[in-house]
Amino acid sequence: MSLEHSEKPAPNRYFDKHFEREAAKILPGEYYATGRGTLLVTVLGSCVAVCLRDRVHGVAGLNHFMLPDGRGDNPPHPVVGLPTRYGAFAMEALFNDMLKLGAERRYVEAKVFGGGDVLHGMGAVNIGRRNAEFIQRYLHEEGIPIVAEDLLGLRPRKVYFFGDSGKVMVKKLNVLHNDTILQREMEYRTHLQRDRLEGSVELFQPDS
């Protein structure tokens, strides 16, 4: 495999003892493509993760975006400034990396997760629903079939994506253990209401 078609270093790589395989945690605003079957793991509140896979060549990837798009968010939010925190940027970046690893667009399918209303009853802005509606519309317009989804609801999710087989395991989380995480979600909801932005900032960290 030539250098231009080699995988980029995986963010937050670790060995998952439970599944006995190499894994990578994908945090808010990150994405990763692999042709080696790396287990991709992320935790979602109001954010959405898209699992893309070329069913013929076995190239797969996952992103974790926080906002549907960047309209009205200029300059970028000072805490989370990655362009790939936006759905459109996250999809383009992930798809381009998959193409470099040998994926073909005609064989790519999607599984989508997240968009939870984790602050249900604490404000009028349902950030998760906006993210969910965005990704459904985006994939439809791009002609990428959604073969599985688990969107909306009130609970955060932990997602395990096995890129070699396409299998996804989803664990629903009952409570938010970290008060700081909850406070940040509330602060960003207030931020969105004030500035009339679409989307959310999601700062749940995957547990080890």
GUTI-238704 format. One record per residue: residue in one letter; y, z, x of N, C-alpha, C, CB in turn. Coordinates in Angstrom, 3 decimals. Glycine has a CB too. Example, Ala and Ser with C-alpha at 12.3 -4.5 7.8 and 13.67 -1.06 7.14 Angstrom:
// GUTI-238704
> code n_yy n_zz n_xx ca_yy ca_zz ca_xx c_yy c_zz c_xx cb_yy cb_zz cb_xx
> A -5.690 7.800 13.190 -4.500 7.800 12.300 -3.300 7.800 13.200 -4.473 9.046 11.308
> S -2.250 7.080 12.850 -1.060 7.140 13.670 0.030 7.870 12.900 -0.598 5.725 14.084
This chain:
// GUTI-238704
> code n_yy n_zz n_xx ca_yy ca_zz ca_xx c_yy c_zz c_xx cb_yy cb_zz cb_xx
> M -1.200 0.000 0.851 0.000 0.000 0.000 1.243 0.000 0.881 0.010 1.233 -0.960
> S 2.156 -0.913 0.636 3.360 -1.007 1.446 4.288 0.148 1.155 4.072 -2.327 1.202
> L 5.224 0.363 2.060 6.160 1.472 1.924 6.973 1.344 0.656 7.082 1.545 3.127
> E 7.413 0.131 0.312 8.258 -0.046 -0.857 7.515 0.247 -2.156 8.805 -1.450 -0.886
> H 6.156 0.245 -2.087 5.380 0.527 -3.279 4.694 1.896 -3.211 4.348 -0.559 -3.485
> S 5.091 2.729 -2.267 4.512 4.065 -2.164 5.263 5.025 -3.063 4.533 4.563 -0.710
> E 4.588 6.101 -3.442 5.207 7.090 -4.311 6.287 7.860 -3.564 4.155 8.052 -4.863
> K 7.315 8.224 -4.301 8.311 9.130 -3.760 7.712 10.530 -3.677 9.598 9.126 -4.626
> P 8.245 11.390 -2.812 7.737 12.763 -2.765 7.885 13.432 -4.124 8.475 13.578 -1.687
> A 6.833 14.098 -4.560 6.872 14.754 -5.865 7.741 15.997 -5.811 5.459 15.118 -6.331
> P 8.561 16.232 -6.810 9.348 17.467 -6.864 8.447 18.642 -7.215 10.499 17.345 -7.892
> N 8.688 19.779 -6.586 8.011 21.023 -6.967 6.492 20.863 -7.024 8.525 21.500 -8.317
> R 5.926 20.317 -5.973 4.484 20.092 -5.933 3.741 21.404 -5.695 4.128 19.073 -4.839
> Y 2.576 21.548 -6.323 1.730 22.718 -6.123 0.295 22.347 -6.472 2.220 23.922 -6.981
> F -0.642 23.250 -6.139 -2.036 23.042 -6.515 -2.342 23.891 -7.731 -2.996 23.384 -5.344
> D -2.734 23.243 -8.812 -3.042 23.956 -10.043 -4.488 24.455 -9.971 -2.823 23.041 -11.293
> K -4.651 25.763 -9.865 -5.979 26.351 -9.705 -6.817 26.208 -10.969 -5.860 27.819 -9.329
> H -6.174 26.260 -12.122 -6.928 26.163 -13.375 -7.581 24.790 -13.528 -6.009 26.441 -14.570
> F -6.816 23.740 -13.263 -7.340 22.385 -13.409 -7.888 21.825 -12.099 -6.260 21.471 -13.939
> E -7.688 22.578 -11.010 -8.199 22.212 -9.691 -7.753 20.813 -9.270 -9.717 22.292 -9.682
> R -6.438 20.624 -9.289 -5.894 19.342 -8.860 -4.434 19.493 -8.472 -6.047 18.289 -9.966
> E -3.939 18.511 -7.712 -2.540 18.497 -7.331 -1.666 18.316 -8.567 -2.268 17.385 -6.306
> A -0.563 19.052 -8.596 0.319 19.005 -9.759 1.765 19.031 -9.298 0.034 20.183 -10.722
> A 2.661 18.681 -10.211 4.098 18.720 -9.933 4.824 19.211 -11.178 4.630 17.317 -9.496
> K 5.699 20.177 -11.000 6.541 20.663 -12.087 7.771 19.769 -12.198 6.953 22.147 -11.858
> I 8.027 19.281 -13.383 9.190 18.424 -13.618 10.221 19.244 -14.373 8.803 17.125 -14.415
> L 11.334 19.508 -13.732 12.378 20.352 -14.284 13.413 19.514 -15.041 13.052 21.158 -13.170
> P 14.314 20.150 -15.778 15.340 19.408 -16.527 16.104 18.415 -15.648 16.323 20.381 -17.163
> G 16.216 17.187 -16.109 16.927 16.152 -15.372 16.079 15.438 -14.341 18.103 16.740 -14.704
> E 14.799 15.831 -14.191 13.930 15.206 -13.201 12.975 14.212 -13.860 13.140 16.274 -12.439
> Y 12.350 13.382 -13.027 11.320 12.447 -13.473 10.422 12.153 -12.291 11.942 11.131 -14.051
> Y 9.211 11.672 -12.578 8.300 11.351 -11.479 7.264 10.348 -11.945 7.612 12.623 -10.942
> A 7.000 9.344 -11.111 5.977 8.346 -11.380 4.875 8.464 -10.342 6.578 6.923 -11.383
> T 3.631 8.237 -10.760 2.502 8.391 -9.855 1.409 7.374 -10.175 1.945 9.814 -9.934
> G 0.732 6.942 -9.142 -0.447 6.116 -9.313 -1.684 6.815 -8.818 -0.278 4.806 -8.602
> R -1.554 8.113 -8.553 -2.646 8.887 -7.957 -3.212 9.944 -8.890 -2.173 9.544 -6.697
> G -2.780 9.956 -10.119 -3.336 10.916 -11.058 -2.820 12.323 -10.921 -4.777 10.939 -10.921
> T -1.663 12.488 -10.296 -1.067 13.823 -10.181 -0.831 14.420 -11.566 0.262 13.761 -9.391
> L -1.199 15.677 -11.748 -0.936 16.375 -13.001 0.558 16.679 -13.082 -1.783 17.685 -13.108
> L 1.208 16.242 -14.153 2.644 16.450 -14.327 2.859 17.500 -15.410 3.367 15.116 -14.693
> V 3.675 18.506 -15.096 3.831 19.665 -15.971 5.312 19.918 -16.217 3.157 20.919 -15.358
> T 5.664 20.204 -17.467 7.038 20.561 -17.775 7.057 21.491 -18.983 7.892 19.298 -18.037
> V 8.168 22.196 -19.162 8.353 23.084 -20.307 9.611 22.649 -21.050 8.451 24.584 -19.859
> L 9.494 22.549 -22.378 10.557 21.976 -23.196 10.996 22.931 -24.285 10.105 20.669 -23.811
> G 12.311 22.993 -24.484 12.870 23.640 -25.653 13.448 22.544 -26.529 13.951 24.709 -25.268
> S 14.757 22.364 -26.458 15.408 21.293 -27.212 15.337 19.953 -26.501 16.848 21.648 -27.472
> C 14.886 19.949 -25.250 14.752 18.707 -24.497 13.558 17.899 -24.972 14.623 18.999 -23.011
> V 13.474 16.673 -24.470 12.340 15.792 -24.739 11.755 15.315 -23.415 12.768 14.583 -25.622
> A 10.433 15.256 -23.358 9.730 14.649 -22.235 8.982 13.430 -22.746 8.756 15.662 -21.556
> V 9.027 12.358 -21.960 8.310 11.134 -22.297 7.236 10.904 -21.244 9.278 9.913 -22.389
> C 5.997 10.797 -21.688 4.881 10.462 -20.824 4.617 8.970 -20.967 3.610 11.303 -21.175
> L 4.853 8.219 -19.910 4.606 6.777 -19.913 3.358 6.480 -19.090 5.832 5.997 -19.354
> R 2.570 5.518 -19.550 1.368 5.148 -18.798 1.038 3.679 -19.010 0.174 6.026 -19.216
> D 0.770 2.998 -17.887 0.223 1.652 -17.924 -1.289 1.810 -18.093 0.594 0.824 -16.617
> R -1.790 1.471 -19.253 -3.199 1.739 -19.573 -4.160 0.860 -18.778 -3.439 1.535 -21.058
> V -3.666 -0.209 -18.148 -4.517 -1.094 -17.361 -4.532 -0.707 -15.891 -4.056 -2.527 -17.508
> H -3.361 -0.456 -15.320 -3.264 -0.186 -13.886 -3.265 1.302 -13.547 -2.019 -0.817 -13.339
> G -3.168 2.168 -14.538 -3.256 3.600 -14.284 -2.009 4.240 -13.719 -4.357 3.855 -13.372
> V -0.909 3.504 -13.674 0.355 4.077 -13.211 0.982 4.865 -14.359 1.330 2.962 -12.698
> A 1.456 6.052 -14.046 1.983 6.922 -15.097 3.210 7.664 -14.598 0.913 7.919 -15.569
> G 3.919 8.278 -15.543 5.080 9.063 -15.154 5.589 9.894 -16.306 6.181 8.165 -14.639
> L 6.432 10.858 -15.970 7.000 11.767 -16.970 8.445 12.049 -16.616 6.189 13.090 -17.058
> N 9.302 12.111 -17.638 10.681 12.544 -17.424 10.995 13.718 -18.343 11.671 11.378 -17.669
> H 12.125 14.337 -18.118 12.549 15.519 -18.893 14.058 15.397 -19.058 12.143 16.898 -18.176
> F 14.481 14.919 -20.238 15.921 14.713 -20.421 16.492 15.690 -21.436 16.204 13.277 -20.864
> M 17.785 15.939 -21.305 18.462 17.000 -22.039 19.443 16.512 -23.070 19.161 17.880 -21.099
> L 19.933 15.268 -22.907 20.947 14.692 -23.789 20.547 13.264 -24.134 22.358 14.727 -23.126
> P 20.821 12.812 -25.332 20.502 11.421 -25.665 21.232 10.411 -24.785 20.836 11.156 -27.110
> D 22.536 10.572 -24.623 23.304 9.648 -23.806 24.531 10.358 -23.273 23.701 8.395 -24.609
> G 25.372 9.612 -22.549 26.501 10.226 -21.880 27.832 10.082 -22.561 26.609 9.686 -20.561
> R 27.819 9.649 -23.798 29.098 9.444 -24.476 29.835 10.766 -24.643 28.884 8.780 -25.845
> G 31.078 10.776 -24.256 31.900 11.962 -24.410 31.708 13.007 -23.333 31.633 12.569 -25.713
> D 30.841 12.718 -22.351 30.563 13.720 -21.320 31.083 13.243 -19.972 29.050 14.016 -21.236
> N 32.375 13.038 -19.884 33.002 12.582 -18.652 34.218 13.460 -18.364 33.407 11.080 -18.752
> P 34.227 14.247 -17.281 33.221 14.263 -16.229 31.943 14.966 -16.649 33.776 14.921 -15.003
> P 30.846 14.789 -15.842 29.584 15.416 -16.190 29.721 16.927 -16.266 28.516 15.039 -15.185
> H 28.832 17.535 -17.043 28.839 18.985 -17.170 28.694 19.614 -15.787 27.706 19.464 -18.114
> P 29.480 20.613 -15.427 29.479 21.148 -14.069 28.174 21.792 -13.650 30.563 22.135 -13.931
> V 27.364 22.262 -14.590 26.119 22.928 -14.210 24.992 21.933 -13.995 25.717 23.939 -15.271
> V 24.898 20.944 -14.847 23.818 19.973 -14.758 24.436 18.589 -14.658 22.856 20.073 -15.982
> G 24.562 18.048 -13.426 25.278 16.808 -13.231 24.406 15.601 -12.985 26.197 16.957 -12.118
> L 23.076 15.720 -13.096 22.192 14.601 -12.841 22.324 13.542 -13.943 20.742 15.086 -12.733
> P 22.543 12.277 -13.588 22.580 11.236 -14.614 21.302 11.200 -15.445 22.809 9.882 -13.972
> T 20.166 11.539 -14.819 18.891 11.468 -15.524 18.683 12.621 -16.489 17.765 11.437 -14.538
> R 19.698 13.453 -16.685 19.604 14.412 -17.784 19.818 13.704 -19.117 20.632 15.549 -17.606
> Y 20.334 12.462 -19.049 20.527 11.644 -20.241 19.298 10.773 -20.485 21.789 10.768 -20.102
> G 18.912 10.645 -21.756 17.703 9.918 -22.092 17.665 8.491 -21.578 17.533 9.906 -23.551
> A 18.736 7.736 -21.770 18.736 6.336 -21.359 18.565 6.197 -19.849 20.028 5.657 -21.802
> F 19.268 7.027 -19.067 19.132 6.988 -17.614 17.733 7.432 -17.193 20.196 7.876 -16.949
> A 17.224 8.483 -17.830 15.905 9.002 -17.476 14.815 7.974 -17.732 15.610 10.274 -18.256
> M 14.924 7.232 -18.829 13.929 6.216 -19.139 13.997 5.064 -18.149 14.121 5.700 -20.559
> E 15.184 4.613 -17.843 15.330 3.494 -16.911 14.822 3.859 -15.528 16.790 3.054 -16.830
> A 15.182 5.060 -15.054 14.767 5.483 -13.723 13.246 5.611 -13.621 15.428 6.808 -13.367
> L 12.636 6.231 -14.624 11.185 6.395 -14.606 10.479 5.044 -14.683 10.734 7.291 -15.763
> F 10.931 4.204 -15.581 10.280 2.907 -15.749 10.384 2.065 -14.481 10.896 2.154 -16.928
> N 11.534 2.091 -13.817 11.706 1.322 -12.586 10.764 1.805 -11.491 13.151 1.409 -12.105
> D 10.597 3.121 -11.374 9.676 3.654 -10.370 8.235 3.265 -10.681 9.801 5.177 -10.288
> M 7.886 3.235 -11.960 6.536 2.816 -12.335 6.295 1.351 -12.005 6.300 3.058 -13.819
> L 7.293 0.498 -12.218 7.154 -0.914 -11.878 6.939 -1.091 -10.379 8.391 -1.699 -12.332
> K 7.613 -0.289 -9.578 7.449 -0.373 -8.125 6.042 0.013 -7.691 8.465 0.521 -7.429
> L 5.373 0.835 -8.511 4.003 1.248 -8.193 2.958 0.306 -8.779 3.757 2.654 -8.700
> G 3.411 -0.765 -9.427 2.478 -1.768 -9.914 2.276 -1.818 -11.406 1.200 -1.556 -9.293
> A 3.013 -1.031 -12.166 2.890 -1.073 -13.620 3.451 -2.377 -14.170 3.608 0.123 -14.255
> E 2.921 -2.806 -15.304 3.422 -3.979 -16.015 3.886 -3.540 -17.399 2.327 -5.095 -16.116
> R 5.051 -4.004 -17.759 5.675 -3.558 -19.005 4.780 -3.767 -20.227 6.982 -4.285 -19.208
> R 4.048 -4.863 -20.274 3.251 -5.186 -21.455 2.117 -4.199 -21.696 2.687 -6.570 -21.325
> Y 1.765 -3.416 -20.662 0.665 -2.473 -20.811 1.134 -1.023 -20.970 -0.251 -2.578 -19.622
> V 2.436 -0.802 -20.966 2.960 0.567 -20.983 3.009 1.123 -22.400 4.355 0.612 -20.357
> E 2.536 2.348 -22.562 2.609 3.061 -23.829 3.176 4.453 -23.592 1.218 3.142 -24.501
> A 3.627 5.089 -24.657 4.352 6.349 -24.523 3.751 7.447 -25.389 5.810 6.153 -24.884
> K 3.856 8.672 -24.884 3.607 9.878 -25.662 4.836 10.758 -25.497 2.285 10.620 -25.202
> V 5.360 11.297 -26.591 6.645 11.993 -26.540 6.526 13.403 -27.112 7.713 11.201 -27.306
> F 7.266 14.328 -26.492 7.141 15.737 -26.839 8.482 16.447 -26.732 6.113 16.416 -25.940
> G 8.617 17.537 -27.505 9.798 18.379 -27.403 10.707 18.271 -28.607 10.562 18.032 -26.174
> G 11.984 18.464 -28.360 12.972 18.402 -29.432 12.931 19.596 -30.359 12.776 17.160 -30.225
> G 12.511 20.746 -29.845 12.420 21.931 -30.688 13.778 22.531 -31.019 11.567 22.963 -30.018
> D 13.907 23.050 -32.213 15.133 23.752 -32.617 14.954 25.221 -32.255 15.432 23.572 -34.165
> V 15.009 25.506 -30.940 14.667 26.840 -30.449 15.718 27.891 -30.793 14.471 26.797 -28.959
> L 16.898 27.441 -31.209 17.939 28.383 -31.650 18.147 28.258 -33.149 19.272 28.131 -30.900
> H 17.071 28.064 -33.873 17.128 27.885 -35.322 17.889 29.030 -35.979 15.713 27.784 -35.908
> G 18.872 28.665 -36.815 19.643 29.668 -37.535 20.817 30.219 -36.751 18.757 30.784 -37.929
> M 21.016 29.723 -35.512 22.094 30.263 -34.680 23.229 29.269 -34.496 21.552 30.673 -33.325
> G 23.260 28.217 -35.285 24.326 27.230 -35.152 23.976 25.967 -35.900 24.592 26.915 -33.687
> A 24.982 25.138 -36.155 24.781 23.947 -36.975 24.240 22.766 -36.185 26.073 23.558 -37.631
> V 24.350 22.777 -34.861 23.954 21.634 -34.049 22.457 21.708 -33.761 24.766 21.587 -32.729
> N 21.684 20.800 -34.326 20.256 20.719 -34.042 20.061 19.723 -32.906 19.438 20.299 -35.315
> I 20.152 20.224 -31.695 20.109 19.375 -30.512 18.764 18.687 -30.369 20.408 20.188 -29.269
> G 17.699 19.435 -30.640 16.369 18.874 -30.504 16.145 17.669 -31.389 15.351 19.910 -30.808
> R 16.627 17.729 -32.624 16.464 16.604 -33.541 17.189 15.371 -33.015 16.984 16.969 -34.938
> R 18.377 15.534 -32.460 19.116 14.403 -31.914 18.352 13.758 -30.760 20.504 14.849 -31.448
> N 17.761 14.607 -29.896 16.966 14.074 -28.792 15.742 13.330 -29.300 16.540 15.197 -27.856
> A 15.074 13.897 -30.313 13.876 13.271 -30.863 14.206 11.933 -31.518 13.207 14.202 -31.875
> E 15.271 11.900 -32.289 15.662 10.653 -32.951 16.042 9.591 -31.925 16.833 10.898 -33.916
> F 16.700 10.024 -30.849 17.083 9.069 -29.809 15.862 8.405 -29.197 17.897 9.764 -28.721
> I 14.853 9.198 -28.797 13.731 8.606 -28.066 12.887 7.725 -28.980 12.858 9.702 -27.441
> Q 12.755 8.078 -30.239 12.022 7.212 -31.163 12.725 5.873 -31.325 11.863 7.892 -32.527
> R 14.030 5.918 -31.459 14.810 4.683 -31.604 14.763 3.862 -30.318 16.274 5.006 -31.975
> Y 14.919 4.522 -29.187 14.941 3.830 -27.892 13.623 3.094 -27.644 15.209 4.832 -26.749
> L 12.509 3.776 -27.839 11.210 3.160 -27.564 10.922 2.018 -28.538 10.096 4.210 -27.641
> H 11.348 2.174 -29.785 11.174 1.094 -30.754 11.953 -0.144 -30.329 11.622 1.548 -32.149
> E 13.192 0.047 -29.913 14.037 -1.069 -29.504 13.512 -1.743 -28.238 15.463 -0.591 -29.283
> E 12.866 -0.965 -27.355 12.336 -1.508 -26.109 10.934 -2.084 -26.273 12.324 -0.437 -25.046
> G 10.358 -1.921 -27.456 9.032 -2.463 -27.703 7.915 -1.711 -27.014 8.991 -3.870 -27.283
> I 8.127 -0.427 -26.741 7.100 0.407 -26.105 6.445 1.250 -27.192 7.712 1.318 -24.971
> P 5.163 1.081 -27.440 4.516 1.808 -28.535 4.381 3.305 -28.245 3.144 1.216 -28.807
> I 4.607 4.116 -29.271 4.363 5.554 -29.194 2.962 5.795 -29.738 5.448 6.381 -29.996
> V 2.049 6.233 -28.874 0.660 6.417 -29.288 0.353 7.863 -29.641 -0.273 5.951 -28.195
> A 1.258 8.769 -29.313 1.096 10.180 -29.688 2.453 10.858 -29.587 0.038 10.902 -28.776
> E 2.686 11.866 -30.439 3.940 12.605 -30.360 3.771 13.996 -30.944 5.060 11.853 -31.089
> D 4.565 14.907 -30.435 4.666 16.266 -30.977 6.125 16.669 -30.821 3.683 17.290 -30.237
> L 6.910 16.410 -31.862 8.354 16.591 -31.817 8.813 17.589 -32.873 9.063 15.254 -32.011
> L 10.017 18.115 -32.652 10.693 19.019 -33.582 9.950 20.357 -33.681 10.806 18.367 -34.975
> G 10.148 21.066 -34.758 9.595 22.412 -34.848 10.555 23.440 -34.272 8.255 22.485 -34.126
> L 10.099 24.677 -34.200 10.957 25.783 -33.783 10.547 26.415 -32.460 10.967 26.831 -34.843
> R 9.467 25.942 -31.868 8.936 26.613 -30.688 9.030 25.735 -29.438 7.491 27.019 -30.929
> P 9.276 26.358 -28.290 9.196 25.609 -27.036 7.751 25.218 -26.741 9.774 26.437 -25.871
> R 7.595 24.245 -25.842 6.279 23.709 -25.505 6.109 23.613 -23.999 6.075 22.336 -26.149
> K 4.884 23.805 -23.555 4.521 23.480 -22.181 3.598 22.276 -22.228 3.840 24.695 -21.456
> V 3.922 21.243 -21.467 3.211 19.974 -21.517 2.495 19.715 -20.197 4.177 18.825 -21.835
> Y 1.214 19.344 -20.281 0.411 18.938 -19.130 0.018 17.477 -19.338 -0.863 19.857 -18.956
> F 0.418 16.610 -18.420 0.127 15.178 -18.534 -0.771 14.749 -17.380 1.439 14.342 -18.547
> F -1.968 14.289 -17.729 -2.933 13.791 -16.756 -2.785 12.277 -16.698 -4.403 14.211 -17.128
> G -2.049 11.809 -15.698 -1.681 10.404 -15.646 -2.849 9.461 -15.460 -0.716 10.192 -14.559
> D -3.923 9.910 -14.811 -5.044 9.012 -14.569 -5.793 8.673 -15.855 -5.996 9.630 -13.566
> S -5.933 9.640 -16.750 -6.641 9.418 -18.006 -5.705 9.191 -19.196 -7.537 10.591 -18.292
> G -4.450 9.613 -19.063 -3.508 9.548 -20.174 -3.570 10.756 -21.087 -3.755 8.315 -20.973
> K -4.450 11.695 -20.794 -4.597 12.883 -21.631 -3.374 13.781 -21.514 -5.860 13.658 -21.246
> V -2.960 14.362 -22.641 -1.865 15.316 -22.661 -2.338 16.586 -23.365 -0.610 14.715 -23.365
> M -2.051 17.714 -22.756 -2.314 19.007 -23.376 -0.977 19.687 -23.634 -3.238 19.896 -22.476
> V -0.806 20.246 -24.831 0.452 20.896 -25.203 0.166 22.337 -25.605 1.160 20.130 -26.362
> K 0.898 23.251 -24.998 0.783 24.667 -25.326 2.072 25.113 -25.998 0.491 25.521 -24.055
> K 1.993 25.577 -27.237 3.163 26.094 -27.938 3.437 27.529 -27.459 2.948 26.051 -29.491
> L 4.684 27.807 -27.159 5.089 29.124 -26.676 5.700 29.910 -27.834 6.097 29.003 -25.493
> N 5.252 31.132 -28.005 5.664 31.921 -29.162 7.041 32.549 -29.002 4.657 32.996 -29.424
> V 7.364 33.014 -27.795 8.615 33.742 -27.596 9.286 33.276 -26.325 8.369 35.256 -27.546
> L 10.596 33.536 -26.263 11.355 33.291 -25.044 11.441 34.602 -24.270 12.780 32.724 -25.362
> H 10.784 34.646 -23.123 10.702 35.894 -22.381 11.956 36.181 -21.565 9.507 35.866 -21.476
> N 12.728 35.147 -21.285 13.860 35.292 -20.380 15.168 35.281 -21.165 13.856 34.171 -19.323
> D 15.862 36.429 -21.191 17.117 36.525 -21.938 18.174 35.568 -21.399 17.644 37.951 -21.895
> T 18.146 35.315 -20.086 19.113 34.405 -19.492 18.934 32.995 -20.030 18.985 34.408 -17.973
> I 17.697 32.560 -20.182 17.413 31.235 -20.728 17.972 31.108 -22.129 15.908 30.961 -20.733
> L 17.718 32.116 -22.973 18.209 32.087 -24.343 19.727 32.048 -24.375 17.698 33.296 -25.119
> Q 20.364 32.829 -23.517 21.820 32.860 -23.470 22.381 31.502 -23.072 22.300 33.934 -22.497
> R 21.738 30.838 -22.124 22.219 29.538 -21.678 22.075 28.484 -22.761 21.474 29.104 -20.435
> E 20.974 28.516 -23.495 20.828 27.578 -24.609 21.948 27.774 -25.623 19.458 27.754 -25.288
> M 22.300 29.026 -25.897 23.369 29.312 -26.855 24.716 28.836 -26.322 23.425 30.816 -27.166
> E 24.945 29.023 -25.025 26.198 28.588 -24.424 26.345 27.073 -24.489 26.284 29.061 -22.980
> Y 25.260 26.343 -24.222 25.341 24.896 -24.251 25.472 24.371 -25.673 24.126 24.294 -23.584
> R 24.865 25.065 -26.635 25.061 24.658 -28.027 26.530 24.794 -28.408 24.178 25.501 -28.975
> T 27.160 25.886 -27.985 28.585 26.068 -28.236 29.393 24.970 -27.561 29.046 27.443 -27.746
> H 29.001 24.623 -26.340 29.666 23.558 -25.585 29.601 22.236 -26.347 29.024 23.401 -24.192
> L 28.432 21.925 -26.909 28.269 20.671 -27.629 29.061 20.652 -28.926 26.808 20.424 -27.917
> Q 29.101 21.765 -29.605 29.872 21.840 -30.841 31.356 21.644 -30.557 29.636 23.183 -31.544
> R 31.830 22.240 -29.483 33.248 22.165 -29.153 33.662 20.756 -28.765 33.575 23.125 -28.029
> D 32.834 20.106 -27.939 33.202 18.797 -27.405 32.609 17.632 -28.178 32.780 18.703 -25.981
> R 31.856 17.927 -29.250 31.256 16.892 -30.093 30.367 15.957 -29.294 32.336 16.093 -30.794
> L 29.550 16.549 -28.424 28.598 15.764 -27.663 27.293 15.663 -28.428 28.369 16.376 -26.276
> E 26.466 14.709 -28.041 25.125 14.608 -28.581 24.164 15.121 -27.529 24.784 13.149 -28.999
> G 23.148 15.903 -27.951 22.124 16.323 -27.025 22.180 17.790 -26.702 22.224 15.546 -25.786
> S 21.583 18.162 -25.581 21.491 19.553 -25.195 21.230 19.675 -23.724 20.415 20.256 -25.977
> V 21.467 20.854 -23.211 21.024 21.201 -21.885 19.883 22.180 -22.042 22.177 21.790 -21.023
> E 18.762 21.935 -21.367 17.555 22.719 -21.544 17.170 23.282 -20.203 16.407 21.877 -22.150
> L 17.110 24.580 -20.084 16.900 25.201 -18.787 15.638 26.043 -18.714 18.074 26.044 -18.444
> F 14.651 25.729 -19.523 13.393 26.456 -19.433 12.699 26.082 -18.133 12.484 26.155 -20.655
> Q 12.228 27.090 -17.392 11.509 26.843 -16.156 10.012 26.978 -16.406 11.971 27.811 -15.046
> P 9.201 26.011 -15.939 7.770 26.143 -16.082 7.265 27.391 -15.380 7.072 24.915 -15.540
> D 6.358 28.112 -16.032 5.776 29.262 -15.367 4.692 28.812 -14.424 5.226 30.258 -16.377
> S 4.397 29.661 -13.441 3.406 29.284 -12.425 1.997 29.398 -12.990 3.548 30.169 -11.167
